[in-house]
Amino acid sequence: MTENEQKYTDYVKDLSKVRVTMLSLLAGFTFSTITILLNQLPDPQSFPSQGTLLFLTVMFNLLLFLLMWQMVIVVGLYGVRRPPPRSVWELTTFNIILTIVFVQWGYSLPLIFLLWSLPPLALVSGITWTAVVVIYGHASRSMMKRLGWSIIEEVKKAKKRA
C-alpha cells in the first residue's frame, strides 16, 4: 500500500468511528424518544401526535440509512490488499447479518405502532422504511460496483478455497 493510500485509509477509519458513534447515538435517542412518547402522549391518535411520531420515524429511518451506508463505505474503502481468506468470509457473513438486523430494526417501529393501534402511522412508517431499504440496496450495489467488490464473487472464492 502506498503512503497516500495508507493516509486515506487512516482518514476513513477515523471518520467512520466519529460517524458511526454519532449516528448510533442519534438513532438510539430517536428510537427511545418515539417509545417514550407513545407511553406519555395523552392521545396518540390525535393528528399532532401522529405527525410528531411520523417526523421522528422518518428521522430514525434516515439515521439507519446513513449507518448502513457508512458500513458499505468502511468495508469498501479500508484498503486491505490481501486479507486472509477466512477474514473475508467472516466479514462478508457479518455484513449480511448486520444488514438483516438493520432492516429488522427499521421494521420494529411499524410493529410498535400496530401494537398501539395506530394503523395509518404503521402503514406510512412501513412504506417509508421499505423505500429506505430499496434506496440503500441500490446505493450499496452501485458503490460496490465502483469499488470492484461483489458478494457473489466472495462466496465463489470461499467455495473454491473450501
Beta strands, then each sheet from edge to edge (+ up, - down):
end
